C-alpha cells in the first residue's frame, strides 16, 4: 500500500451547525489573560451538513475561563448535562469547582451549536452553546 501525503495536513473546520456530542475529556489550564480555565474536549457523534467533511468522531475543544463574569458558560454545559443550574451561593475554590463540574459532565451527551471564526488568520471552530439531549 502506498500513501501520498497531501499538501494540506490539517483538517478543515467542522461546518457551523448543531451536533450531538459526548464530553470526553478535560484539562485545567490558565488563559492568556492569566485566568483559570476549564478546557472541555467533545467528540462529535453526528455527521454535519457537508458530506465531504467527516465529522463523526472528530474532536472539538471548548475553553471556558473561570471567573464570576464567565460562569454562565460553565453553567450552560453543566445544565445541559444535569438539567439544573450550578448551586447558587455555594463557595468553591477554582479547583473544587472544576472537579465538581467535570464529575457531572464527563461522558455525558449534549447537543452543541458550533460556528467557524477567524483567529490569527486561521479558521477555527467555536462552541456557541450547549443544549440537553431531548
C-alpha positions, 0 to 999 in steps of 0.5 A: 500500500502506498500513501501520498501525503497531501499538501494540506495536513490539517483538517478543515473546520467542522461546518457551523451547525448543531451536533450531538456530542459526548464530553470526553475529556478535560484539562485545567489550564490558565488563559492568556489573560492569566485566568483559570480555565476549564478546557472541555474536549467533545467528540462529535457523534453526528455527521454535519451538513457537508458530506465531504467533511467527516465529522463523526468522531472528530474532536472539538475543544471548548475553553471556558475561563473561570471567573464570576463574569464567565460562569454562565458558560460553565453553567450552560454545559453543566445544565445541559448535562444535569438539567439544573443550574450550578448551586447558587451561593455555594463557595468553591475554590477554582479547583473544587469547582472544576472537579465538581463540574467535570464529575457531572459532565464527563461522558455525558451527551449534549447537543452543541451549536458550533460556528467557524471564526477567524483567529490569527488568520486561521479558521477555527471552530467555536462552541456557541452553546450547549443544549440537553439531549431531548 
